[in-house]
Amino acid sequence: MEKAGPVKPGIYNLYLASPPDKTKTHDGVILHVDRDSVFQQVGKNVVKHDRVDFAKTPSIGSHSSITYDQGKAIASTASHALIRGVLR
């Protein structure tokens, strides 16, 4: 068994995932990737992105910011400052 990175241990009800609002940016941890979908935790909610919308599928456990441009999903890794908060 391997570590899940920033994914906290627990039960994630992926069947309750909502479709993405393609006009917004979705920031969160990638929980699961299968042949059809990419599941991302955004706050306390889970968003289900269609895998075919990605040119390159994000890695499980990565903290990604997903936006849509002309129907295609663009995933970028969130910066360290966004993941950990502001350091003083």
PASELUM-981025 format. One line per 10 residues: their letters; for each residue x, z, y of N, C-alpha, C. Coordinates in nm, 2 decimals. Last residue first. Layout:
BEGIN
a = X,Z,Y,X,Z,Y,X,Z,Y  ...
This chain:
BEGIN
rlvgrilahs = 0.47,0.75,3.34,0.51,0.80,3.47,0.65,0.85,3.46  0.30,0.47,3.20,0.40,0.57,3.19,0.44,0.62,3.32  -0.03,0.38,3.13,0.08,0.38,3.23,0.17,0.50,3.21  -0.08,0.27,2.79,-0.12,0.33,2.91,-0.01,0.33,3.01  -0.02,0.13,2.56,0.02,0.27,2.56,-0.03,0.34,2.69  -0.12,-0.13,2.60,-0.15,-0.06,2.48,-0.13,0.09,2.49  -0.03,-0.20,2.86,-0.18,-0.19,2.83,-0.21,-0.12,2.70  0.24,-0.20,2.82,0.18,-0.11,2.92,0.03,-0.09,2.90  0.29,-0.40,2.64,0.31,-0.26,2.60,0.24,-0.17,2.69  0.03,-0.65,2.66,0.16,-0.60,2.70,0.17,-0.45,2.65
atsaiakgqd = -0.13,-0.82,2.39,-0.14,-0.74,2.51,0.00,-0.68,2.53  -0.09,-1.15,2.29,-0.05,-1.02,2.26,-0.06,-0.94,2.39  -0.36,-1.38,2.29,-0.23,-1.34,2.35,-0.21,-1.19,2.32  -0.55,-1.64,2.18,-0.51,-1.50,2.16,-0.37,-1.48,2.21  -0.81,-1.84,2.25,-0.67,-1.82,2.28,-0.64,-1.68,2.27  -1.05,-2.05,2.11,-1.01,-1.91,2.13,-0.86,-1.91,2.15  -1.25,-2.31,2.26,-1.13,-2.27,2.17,-1.09,-2.13,2.21  -1.44,-2.37,2.45,-1.48,-2.34,2.31,-1.37,-2.30,2.21  -1.29,-2.39,2.68,-1.35,-2.51,2.63,-1.39,-2.49,2.48  -1.14,-2.10,2.61,-1.13,-2.21,2.70,-1.18,-2.34,2.63
ytisshsgis = -1.16,-1.75,2.58,-1.21,-1.88,2.53,-1.20,-1.98,2.64  -0.94,-1.49,2.48,-1.02,-1.55,2.58,-1.06,-1.69,2.52  -0.82,-1.18,2.37,-0.88,-1.31,2.33,-0.97,-1.36,2.43  -0.55,-0.99,2.32,-0.64,-1.03,2.43,-0.69,-1.17,2.40  -0.45,-0.76,2.06,-0.47,-0.90,2.12,-0.57,-0.90,2.23  -0.25,-0.59,1.87,-0.34,-0.57,1.99,-0.34,-0.69,2.07  -0.24,-0.64,1.52,-0.19,-0.67,1.65,-0.30,-0.63,1.76  -0.37,-0.60,1.28,-0.30,-0.49,1.34,-0.25,-0.51,1.47  -0.32,-0.93,1.17,-0.39,-0.80,1.15,-0.31,-0.69,1.20  -0.24,-1.18,1.41,-0.20,-1.10,1.30,-0.29,-0.97,1.29
ptkafdvrdh = -0.45,-1.47,1.51,-0.37,-1.34,1.54,-0.35,-1.26,1.41  -0.40,-1.81,1.42,-0.48,-1.69,1.40,-0.39,-1.56,1.43  -0.39,-2.07,1.63,-0.30,-1.98,1.56,-0.38,-1.85,1.55  -0.62,-2.19,1.72,-0.51,-2.28,1.68,-0.41,-2.20,1.59  -0.95,-2.08,1.65,-0.81,-2.04,1.68,-0.72,-2.15,1.64  -1.20,-2.15,1.56,-1.18,-2.16,1.70,-1.03,-2.13,1.74  -1.21,-2.08,1.29,-1.18,-2.22,1.33,-1.16,-2.24,1.48  -1.29,-1.82,1.29,-1.15,-1.85,1.27,-1.12,-1.99,1.31  -1.50,-1.67,1.53,-1.49,-1.77,1.42,-1.34,-1.82,1.41  -1.50,-1.32,1.57,-1.47,-1.45,1.62,-1.46,-1.55,1.50
kvvnkgvqqf = -1.69,-1.04,1.61,-1.65,-1.13,1.50,-1.63,-1.27,1.56  -1.61,-0.71,1.72,-1.65,-0.85,1.76,-1.60,-0.94,1.65  -1.72,-0.39,1.72,-1.64,-0.49,1.65,-1.70,-0.62,1.69  -1.69,-0.10,1.95,-1.76,-0.21,1.89,-1.66,-0.31,1.81  -1.55,0.07,2.10,-1.62,0.13,1.98,-1.69,0.02,1.90  -1.31,-0.15,2.21,-1.37,-0.02,2.23,-1.43,0.04,2.10  -1.32,-0.38,1.98,-1.31,-0.38,2.12,-1.39,-0.25,2.17  -1.16,-0.50,1.70,-1.22,-0.38,1.76,-1.20,-0.38,1.91  -1.23,-0.81,1.55,-1.15,-0.74,1.65,-1.23,-0.62,1.69  -1.20,-1.04,1.29,-1.27,-0.92,1.34,-1.18,-0.84,1.43
vsdrdvhliv = -1.24,-1.37,1.23,-1.14,-1.28,1.28,-1.22,-1.16,1.34  -1.35,-1.58,0.95,-1.37,-1.49,1.07,-1.25,-1.41,1.10  -1.31,-1.73,0.71,-1.41,-1.77,0.81,-1.40,-1.70,0.94  -1.11,-1.61,0.56,-1.11,-1.75,0.57,-1.20,-1.80,0.68  -1.03,-1.31,0.76,-1.06,-1.38,0.63,-1.07,-1.53,0.66  -0.89,-1.03,0.90,-0.89,-1.18,0.91,-0.93,-1.23,0.77  -0.93,-0.73,1.08,-0.94,-0.81,0.95,-0.95,-0.95,0.98  -0.87,-0.61,1.33,-0.90,-0.53,1.21,-0.88,-0.61,1.08  -0.68,-0.63,1.61,-0.74,-0.72,1.51,-0.75,-0.63,1.38  -0.77,-0.43,1.90,-0.69,-0.45,1.77,-0.76,-0.54,1.67
gdhtktkdpp = -0.84,-0.58,2.22,-0.85,-0.48,2.12,-0.76,-0.52,2.00  -1.03,-0.75,2.46,-0.90,-0.68,2.43,-0.92,-0.58,2.32  -1.17,-1.04,2.55,-1.19,-0.93,2.45,-1.05,-0.88,2.42  -1.32,-1.18,2.84,-1.19,-1.15,2.77,-1.22,-1.03,2.67  -1.61,-1.39,2.85,-1.53,-1.27,2.88,-1.40,-1.27,2.80  -1.76,-1.60,2.76,-1.72,-1.60,2.91,-1.64,-1.48,2.94  -1.83,-1.57,2.50,-1.72,-1.66,2.53,-1.69,-1.67,2.68  -1.88,-1.29,2.34,-1.93,-1.35,2.47,-1.81,-1.44,2.51  -1.88,-1.30,1.98,-1.81,-1.28,2.11,-1.89,-1.35,2.22  -2.13,-1.13,1.78,-2.05,-1.25,1.81,-1.99,-1.23,1.95
salylnyigp = -2.06,-0.81,1.62,-2.14,-0.90,1.71,-2.06,-1.02,1.74  -2.07,-0.64,1.31,-1.99,-0.71,1.42,-2.08,-0.80,1.49  -2.17,-0.52,1.09,-2.24,-0.49,1.21,-2.17,-0.56,1.33  -1.99,-0.58,0.89,-2.12,-0.65,0.88,-2.20,-0.62,1.01  -1.79,-0.40,0.92,-1.77,-0.53,0.97,-1.90,-0.61,0.97  -1.75,-0.10,0.97,-1.86,-0.17,0.93,-1.86,-0.31,0.98  -1.47,0.07,0.87,-1.52,-0.02,0.98,-1.63,-0.11,0.92  -1.35,0.38,0.81,-1.44,0.28,0.75,-1.49,0.20,0.87  -1.00,0.46,0.85,-1.14,0.48,0.86,-1.22,0.37,0.80  -0.70,0.48,1.04,-0.77,0.49,0.91,-0.92,0.51,0.93
kvpgakem = -0.65,0.25,1.30,-0.66,0.38,1.26,-0.74,0.38,1.12  -0.40,0.01,1.35,-0.54,0.03,1.30,-0.55,0.17,1.25  -0.14,-0.02,1.42,-0.22,0.05,1.52,-0.37,0.07,1.47  -0.04,-0.04,1.09,0.00,-0.05,1.23,-0.09,0.03,1.31  -0.10,0.01,0.83,-0.19,-0.08,0.90,-0.15,-0.09,1.05  0.14,0.01,0.56,0.08,0.07,0.68,0.00,-0.03,0.76  0.05,-0.08,0.22,0.13,-0.08,0.34,0.06,-0.02,0.46  0.08,0.00,-0.12,0.00,0.00,0.00,0.09,0.00,0.12
